[in-house]
Amino acid sequence: MKEKDLCDLCGGELEHKKIDLEVHIQKELIICEDLPADICKQCGEKYFSADVSSKIDRFIKRYQKKKPSRYIPVPVFSGETVLK
C-alpha cells in the first residue's frame, strides 16, 4: 500500500492535478498552462516535482524565444483603485 503524500505546511493530503502557473517577470506576465503539480486538498499549497521545477526554470530563462499558444488581454488596476 502506497503511503499518501502530505503537505509540508498543514499536513493535508496531496492530490495530483494539472494547474496554470502565472509568472511575473519585471512588468510582464506569462502564463504556463496545464503543468503537473501536487495540490494540498486542505490549504491549496502547490508542489512541483524537481524535474518539472527544473524545466520551468529553464523555460523562464528562454521563454522569449518561444511562440506562445495564444494571447489573452489582462486588465491591470492600480492599488489606489483597488483600495478605494
WOHUBEL-V155511 format. One record per residue. N is the residue number from 0. RES is the residue in three letters. PHI is phi as a letter, one per 30 degrees, with the letter a starting at -180 (none if undefined). PSI is psi as a letter, one per 40 degrees, with the letter a starting at -180 (none if undefined). NEAR is the number of other ideal C-beta (glycine too) atoms within 8 Angstrom. Layout:
# WOHUBEL-V155511
N | RES | PHI | PSI | NEAR
N | RES | PHI | PSI | NEAR
This chain:
# WOHUBEL-V155511
0 | MET | none | h | 2
1 | LYS | d | h | 3
2 | GLU | d | h | 4
3 | LYS | d | i | 6
4 | ASP | d | h | 6
5 | LEU | b | i | 8
6 | CYS | d | h | 12
7 | ASP | d | d | 5
8 | LEU | d | d | 7
9 | CYS | b | e | 8
10 | GLY | i | e | 6
11 | GLY | d | i | 10
12 | GLU | d | h | 10
13 | LEU | c | i | 13
14 | GLU | b | h | 8
15 | HIS | d | h | 7
16 | LYS | b | i | 8
17 | LYS | c | h | 6
18 | ILE | b | i | 9
19 | ASP | c | h | 8
20 | LEU | c | h | 8
21 | GLU | c | h | 7
22 | VAL | b | h | 9
23 | HIS | c | h | 6
24 | ILE | b | h | 7
25 | GLN | h | b | 4
26 | LYS | c | e | 2
27 | GLU | c | i | 6
28 | LEU | c | h | 8
29 | ILE | b | i | 10
30 | ILE | b | h | 9
31 | CYS | c | h | 9
32 | GLU | c | i | 6
33 | ASP | h | f | 5
34 | LEU | c | h | 12
35 | PRO | d | h | 8
36 | ALA | a | i | 12
37 | ASP | c | h | 12
38 | ILE | c | h | 13
39 | CYS | d | h | 16
40 | LYS | d | d | 7
41 | GLN | c | d | 9
42 | CYS | c | e | 8
43 | GLY | i | e | 6
44 | GLU | e | i | 10
45 | LYS | c | h | 9
46 | TYR | b | h | 10
47 | PHE | c | i | 11
48 | SER | d | i | 8
49 | ALA | d | d | 6
50 | ASP | d | d | 6
51 | VAL | d | d | 11
52 | SER | e | d | 9
53 | SER | d | d | 8
54 | LYS | d | d | 8
55 | ILE | d | d | 12
56 | ASP | e | d | 8
57 | ARG | d | d | 8
58 | PHE | d | d | 10
59 | ILE | d | d | 10
60 | LYS | d | d | 6
61 | ARG | b | e | 8
62 | TYR | d | d | 8
63 | GLN | d | e | 4
64 | LYS | d | e | 4
65 | LYS | c | i | 7
66 | LYS | c | h | 2
67 | PRO | d | i | 6
68 | SER | d | d | 3
69 | ARG | a | i | 4
70 | TYR | c | i | 4
71 | ILE | b | i | 5
72 | PRO | d | h | 4
73 | VAL | b | h | 5
74 | PRO | d | i | 4
75 | VAL | b | h | 4
76 | PHE | c | h | 5
77 | SER | d | i | 6
78 | GLY | e | d | 5
79 | GLU | d | d | 6
80 | THR | d | d | 7
81 | VAL | d | d | 7
82 | LEU | d | e | 5
83 | LYS | d | none | 4
